């Protein structure tokens, strides 16, 4: 069949979907339809009947506003996305959301929309493929052997994250990453030549990419030739620069911004049908012969069957490797991990080490690393400060992908989004490190991890004004509250080595979203606990110490502020005050406990409460109420030694005692 007709089916479904919703972006789907036809029908290795097949090629639509392109492709190739769902584009509870959402639509590999992050996710997927292949492939058994493809637009290229991730992808030689750049020269505001005149091919060449320029994106043979050329170079990622016309086929809106982010209009849709030579006036109608030519279910089933045969032979030859690969791709934790961590926590209970919690975190890595081979770490040029490297860490290099660690350089945003892609690919539990302050650079990738339910362990050290002399540019104040108020982010700020180990345990167990570990630069003392209290750490908040049966005052603290809160409580108790100290390393976890447990820790009858944390005060009023007091930050920090800062801002035993007396 004429391949143009096959591409036109994508255009028809896309513009009809946007028109029916009266909302959306028809221009990019219409412009990229020819590229998509070549990739999805002729090159993409995928099985529509099993979207989770481990060795499928990954496809990422980084310019996620072009979602009707992806939905049309999924529908036409045979995924469980019936036509009725395309007709419900952008409607409540449909499988065709305004931007692609993983877990909502079969075949969608990652949630995209914030431009550039899809490219970063794709780089992570390609990195995961490269490392897994090195870990598991054996001579004659390439069980990990697939490509990652991404579509990107001008907006993705303008976003700064595209520089971070593309630079690193070139450095690491991700040769199985192939990116199609939809170079149509149009964005929302109009022709991009007024604000985007970069030499994009030159830019990517400087990153170490293979660049294939000036490809006619509406000429199927030219696109196929570019793909063939891309695959010949296994040492470099490839950028295929495709010249296209946004809104291709629309007689009045092609090559204009008016086709970018709004329906074409009923009249223009009808004119576009006629202009394309589409013979059918009915909306959403595609003839059966075109469906037949698009359907990839048999091809995909055959490809997966061939892989299954290879894997069966691999399993017989290398049974332990096969079992390990299956476990990791199924995201099953090692059987011993709970026991290992519980035994380690019991040892800490005996040893009572004094250490900065960033060092306690590294000590946990030394314990879990040898029994958790899927751990994959990295830091944004702060490894000696974040302490994210353990004895078994081995850096990935362009020529050696057998390791488990990436030196990301100063690329916090790119690092976090790449780690999302690594987890989405499967086979790894990623953890990444930077200062808590510089979570701000990575903020949207953290949000995307939470939105997608992607496990990632975010190691954020230098958690407060306690880092001292570096000053307010580096001192985190509002970041803990920001993380705690983000849905599906579990945030832990441990007070000592035991709470740090418990935090890591919960982060490993939380597989439906990211966990942030907020760790101190300064050394912290070990706190005494009974065995039942150690177990209660996992509930996010617990009674650490109390005097008297009915507390007159509750002191709630986290991290480095637990020690002065405890000392203040003991001083007040010696004066006859009945009170309770609550350590709350993870408020979001605490709030997930049943009401009976919450009330047992924070009895409603005790309304006199003080929360103490060297972070923004506002968050804690939900726990202390209108009658309570928060000793926290209301300004940015200062540059001075940490002890001076804690005294200046009131995080001392003396000030806590003073505020308690005022409240009592």
N, C-alpha and C positions, 0 to 999 in steps of 0.2 A: 504493500500500500504506500501511497505518497506520504512521506514522513511529515510533510507540512500539514496534512490533514490530522495526523496524530498530534502534532504540536497544537494545532488549532483547537482540538478538543480540550486541552488544558486552558487555553485562552477563553473558550466559551464558558466552561464551568467556573472559571475564576471571575470573569466579569458578571456572570449571572449571580454567583454567590454574593458578591459585593453589592450588586444592585438590589437583590432581595432584602439584604440586611439594611440597605441604605446607609452603609458604613463600611469602610475598609480601604484597601489599597490595590486597585486593579492593575496599575501601570507596570510594576515589576513582574508579576506573574505573566502578563502578556508579552513583556520584553524578553523574559528568560525561558519561555516555553520551549524554544528550539534546543537550547542547551540542555534543559531538563530531559527532553525526549531522548537525546543521544546518551546522556548519562544513565538515566533510570531504565531504559529499555535495553540498552546494548552493553552496558559496562558494570552497572551496580550489581554486586553479589548479595542477594537478599532473598529471603523466603517470606512472602506476605502471610503465609499461614503460621509462621513461627517467628514473630518479630524479635524474639529474644535469643535466637540462634547465636551462639558465642562467636563464630567466625564470620559473621556477616560483615560486609562493608558498612561503615558508619557514614551517614549523611546528615549534615548540619546546615540548616537555613539560618545563617547568622543575621541576614536582613529579615528578621522575623515578621515584619509588617507585611511581607509578601506571603502570608500564611496560606492564602487560597491556592497558591502554587503547590505547596506541599500537600494540602488536603486533596487537591485534584489528582496529584500523582499517587497518593496512597489509595484513593478510591479506584482509579483506573487500573492500577497494577494488581489489585486483588486483596488489599488489606480489609480488615473488618471495619470499614467506614462506608456505610451505605449512602446512597444518593440523598436520602432523607436528612442525613446529618449535614451534608453540604448545603442543603436548603435551610438549615438551622444555624448557619454561620453567624457567630457573634451573639447567639441567643443563650438564655439562662440554661445551664446544665447540659448544653450540647457538647458533642465531642469535637467541635470546631470553634474553639475560642478565638478571640481577636488576634492573638499571637499564639504560636504553637506551645503547647504545654505537655511536658512529659507526664506519664501516668494517666493522662486524660484521653489521649489519642493513640491507638496502636500504630507503631512505626515511627513516632516522634522520639528522637534520641535525646533531646535536651530542650528546655524551655528557652526561647529566644525572644528578643524584642529590644532589650537594652543593647544598643548597637555595639558591635565589636566583641561582645562576650561569647557569642557563638563561635567566632574564629578562635578565641582562647580555649573554649571547650574542645573544639576540634583538634587543636594542638595537643591538649591533654590526652585525648583519645589516641592520637597517633603516637604519642610518647608511651602510653600504656601498651599499645600493640607492640612497639619496638622492644620494650623491656620484657614483656611476657614471652615474646618469641625467643629472646635470649635465654630466659629462664627455663623454658619448657621444650622448645623444638630440639629434635635430634636428627641425625643424618637420615634422610629418607622419610622423615615424619615432621612436616611443617604444619603442625596443628594450629598454629597461630600465624595466619598469613592473609591479612586483609588490608584494605585501604580506608582512609578517612577522607571524605570529600566535603567541601564547604562551599556554599554560595555566599558572597559578600557584596555589598553595595558601596556607593560613595560614602554613606554615613559611617559604615564600619571602618572605612579607611581614614576618615577624619578623626574618629575617636582615638585618644592617646593609647588606649590599651592595645590597639592594633600594632603599634610600634613595639611595646613591651614583649608581646607574645611572638610576633614574627621575627624579631631580633633573636630571641632565644631559640625558636624553632629552627632557624638557619644555623645557629651555633651548634645545636645538638644533632643536626643532620637528619631531620625527620623526613626521610625520603618517600614515605608512603602517605604523606599529607599533600593533597591536591586541592587547590583553592581556585574557584572561578570568580573573577572580579567582573561584576556587571557594570561596565563602564558606559553608562548612558548619559552622563553629564547633567543629570537633573536631580534635585532634591526638593524638599517642601517649598523652600523659598524661591526656587526657579533654577536658572542655569548656574551650575556650581563654579563656572569659570570666574565668577565674581569673588569667590572666597576659598576656592580649592584648586590651586594650580600646581600642585606637587608633581614632580616626575616620579609617578608611582612605580613604573617598571625599574627605574634607576634606584629608587629607594629599596625595593625588594632585592634587587641584584646585590646591593651593598650589604644586605643581611646574609648573603650566601645562598639565596634561593635561585633555582632555575626559573627564569621568567620567559614566558611565551607571549609575545606582544601582538597587538593588532589582529586578533582573531575575529573573524566575522561571526558574531553570535547568532546570526540567523541562517548560517550555512552549515548544515549538518556534517558534511565531510570535513570542513575546516575544524569544527569542534572535535570530531573523532581523531583527526590527525594530531591535534594538540594533546589529547589524552594519551594517545600512543607514545608521543614524544615524552610526555611527563613520566610515564612508567619506565622509560629506558634509563632514567637517572635515579638510582636507588640511594644516592648519597645526599641528595638535597630535596627539600620540599619544593613544590612547583606552584607558581602563580600563573594562571591562564587569564590574560586580559582580553575580555570579550567586548567588542563594540556592539552595542544593542540600541534599539529604539524603545524607550519607555512607552507603554501603551500601544505596542505594535499592533496594527490592524485598525486602530481607531482613526477614522478619516480626519477628525477635527481636533483630537486631543493627543495624538501620537507626538512624542518628542516635546511635550509640554508638562509643566508642573501640575496642570489641572487633572492629569491622569494619575498623579502620584498617590494622593491620599483621600480621594472622594469617588463615589460612584460616577460612572460615565453619564448616567441619565438614560432613561428608557429609549429616547430617540437615538442617542448615540450608540447604544447597545445594538439596536436594530441596524443602524448604518454600518457598524463594525462587522456584524454577521455578513452583510452583503459585500462589504469591502474584502473580507477574508475569503469569500466564495463558499461560505458555510450554507448549506442548502436547507437547513431546518430552522424554522422560526420558533419552535417550542423551546421555552427556557429549560435549561438543564438536560436537554435531550442529546444523547450520544448514540449513534447507530451501533448495532451489535458487532459489525465487522471491525469497527474501530476498537470497541471493548476487547474483542478477541486478539487484536494485534498488540494491545497494551498489556494484556494479562500476563503476569510473570509468575503465576503460582506453580506451573509445571517446571519451568526453568529453575525457579528457586528450590523446589522440592528435590529436583535432580542434583543441584549443587550441594544441598545439605546432605542428601543421601550419600554422595561421594565422600563428603567430609566425615560422616558417621562411620563409613567403612574404614577410612584412614584412622580415625580415632580408636575404633575397635582393635585394629592391628597394633596401634600405639599402646593401648591398654595391656595387651598381651605381652608386648615387648618390655614396657616400662610401667608396671602396675602402680608403683608408688608415685611416680610423677603424674600419671593419669588421675589417680585419686586426689592428689594435691591440687591439680589444675581444676578438677571438678568442684572440690570444696571451695576454692577461692572464687571461681566464677559464680558459684551459688551464694557467695557472701556468707558462708558459714564460718563462725569463729573457731579457732583451735579448741579442742575439747578441754585442754588443761588450763585455759587462760584464767578462769575464775579461781581455780585452786592456786595457781602460781601467784596471783595477786593477793589472795587472802592470806597465803603463807607469808608473803612479803610484808603485808600490813602487820601481821602478828609479830614478825621480827622487829619492825619499826617500834612497835609497842614496847618491846623489851629494850631496844637500843636507845630510844629517845634522842635521835640526832637533832642538833641545831643546824639549820641551813636555810639559805634563801630558797623559796619554793621553786625558782627556776632551776636550781641545782637538784632539788628533790625530784623535779620532773625528769631531768636527765637520768637520775638514778632509777626511776621507774622504767625508762626506755632500756636501760641496761638489763633489766629483769625481763621485760616482755618481748624485747626485740628477738632474742634467740628462739622463742617459741611462737612468734607471730611473723612469719616470713612475708606476709602481705603488707606489712607496715612500709609506707613509702613517704620519706620525709623531705623537707626542704626548708630553707630560710632565705629571706630577702636580704642577703649580704650581712646577716647578723648572727651567724651560727655561733661564734664565740660568746656572744651575749645572751642569745636565746637558749643556748645549750641544747640544740636539737640534734646534735651528732652524738651517737653512742659508739661503742667499740666495734660493732658490726656494721656500721655505716660504710657504704662504698659509693662514691660519686659516679653519676652517669657522665660519660664523655662522648664526643662524636663518634669515637671508634670502639667504645666499650659500653654496651647497654646492660651489662650483667649486674649492675649495682642496684641500690635502693634509695638513693639520695640525689637531690638536685640542688646545686648552688644557683639560685634564681637571680642573683644580682639584685640591684635595687629596683625591684619590680613587684611591689606588694599586690597591686590590683591584678596584674597578669598572673602572678603566682597562685593567687586564690582561685581565679577563674580556670586556670590550667588544672589545678587540683580537683576542681569540680568535674572537669572532663575526664580525668583519670578515674575518679570513682564511678562516673556514669558508664565508662567503658567496662568496668568490672575487673576484678582480680586484685584490687588493692584497697587498703585503708590509708588514705593520705593524711599526713599531718604537716602543718606549715607554721613558720615562725616569723614574728616581727615584734617590734615594740607595740604595746597596746595603743599608744598614740597614733601609730601609723596604720592601725586598722581603718582609719578614716580614708586612706587611699584605696583600700580594698572593700569599702563599705558595701558597694552594690553587688559585688560577687558573693559576699557573705549573705546578703539578702536573697540572692538567687539560690544559694545552697539551701537556705531555709525554705524558700518557696517550693523548690523541687523535691525537698526531702532527701538531700544528698548528705551522706555522712562525710564529715571532714573534721579533723581535730585541729583547732586553731590555737596555737601556742602563743600567747601574748604576754611577754615579759615586761618588766619595768612598768608596773601596773598602777603607779600613783605618783604623787609628789615625792614619794620616797626615793626616787632616783636622784633627787637633789640638784647638783650643780649644773646639769644640762639645761635646767630652767623650764619655763612654761611652754616653750615650743615642743618639748619632749615629754612633759608631765601630763599624763592622762587625768582628766577630770570628769568629763561628761560621757566618756566612751563606755563605761560599765553600764550606765543607765540605758544608753542607746542599744547595746546588745540585749539587755534584759527586757526591753520593751519590743524587741523584734520577735514576731511569732515564730515558734519552732526552733529558736536558738536556745540551747541549754548553756547557761553561763555559770562557771565555777570560779570562785576566788578563795582558794584554800588558805588556812591559817598556819599550817605546818606540813611536815613530811607525810604524816598519816592522811590528812585531808587531801593532799596532793595525789597520793596513790589512789585514794577512793575516787577522786575526780577523774583520773585517767581510766579507772575501771568503768565508770559510768559512761564516759565518752566512747569507749570501745563498744559498750553494749548498746548505745543509742545509734541505731542504723537508719533512722528515718529523718535525720537532719544533722546540722553541725553542732559541735560543742566548743565553747570558748573557755580556755583555761587562762585565768588572769593571775600572773605569777610575779612574785616580788624580786627586786634586785637585791634588797638588803636581807641579811640573815634573820631568821625568826626562830624563837625557842620551840622546843617540843612541849606539847600540852598533855597533861595527864588525863587519861580517860579510862573508864571501865569498859569491859568487852562489849556490853550492850550499847554503849555510846558510840563505839567504833562502827558498829553495824548501822546505827542511825545516821551516820554521816551521809549514807547513800540516799537518805530521804530529804536531803537538801538543807535541813535545819534541825537542830536538836539541842537539848539542855546539856550544856557543858559543865555547869557548876551552879549550885544553889545553896542558900542557907534559909532555914525555916520552912514550914509547911505551906504557908500561903504567902507568896511573894508580894511585897508592897511595890516593887519596882522591877521592871524587866530591862535588861541591857542586851541589845542585839548588836552583833558586830560581825565583820568578815575580815579575812586576810590578816594583814599586819596589825589591824586595830583590835583583834581579839585579845591579845596579851594585855594592853593597857586597860581594856574593859574588865578583864578578869582581875587585875590588880586593884582597880578601883572598887570592884564589887567586894573583894575580900577586905579592903579597908573599911568600907561602909558596914559590912557585916560585923566587923569587930566593934562597931559602935552600936550594934543592936538592930540594924535594919535587915529585914527579911527581903532577900532579892534573888534574882535568877539571871544567869548569863546564858544567852543563846548564841551559839555559833551558827551562822547561816551562809555556808559557802555557796549555795545555789538557791536563790529565792524562787526561781521558776520551778525547780524540782520540788521544793517545799510546798508550793501552791498546788501541785498535782496530787498531793497526799489527801487522804480523806479528811473530812472536817474534824473528826474525832481526834486524829493525830495532831492536826494543826492546833486545835484547842488545848491539847495536852502540853504542847510546847509553849504556846502563847495564850494562856487562859484569858478568855474575854473579860473576866472579872477584874483583871489587873490592867487598868487603863493608863497607869503611869509608866511610860516607856521611853527609853532613849535608844536611838540607833546611832552607831558610831562607824563611820567609814570615810576614808580619805578620798572621797569622790563626791560628785554632785549630790547635794542634800535632798533635792526634791523627790527622788525615787522612793525614799524610805518613809514618806508620810503615809503610804498605804498600810504600813505595819505599825506605826506609832500613833496614828490618829491625831485628832485635833488637840488632845490633852498632852501629847507627847512632844519630845524634843529630838532634833536631829543634829548631831555634831558632824558636820560634813563641809564640803566645799561650796561656796557661793560665788567664788571668783576663780580666775586662773591662778596658777602657782607662781613661784618666784625662783630665782637662781640663788641657791645657798645649800650648804650641807643639809642632808636629810633631817638630822636631829633638830636643827634650828627651825626648819620648816614645820615639822610636826608640832613643835612648841608654839610657833607663831600662829598656826591655824587651829590650835586647840586639841590636838590628838595626843593628849597626855593624861596620865592618871589624875593629876591635880585638877585639870579642867573637867574631866568626867565626873569626879567627886563633887566639884562645885556645882555643875549643872544638875546633878542628881539631888543635891540638897535643896536647890531652888525648886525643883519639881515636887519634892516631898514636903 
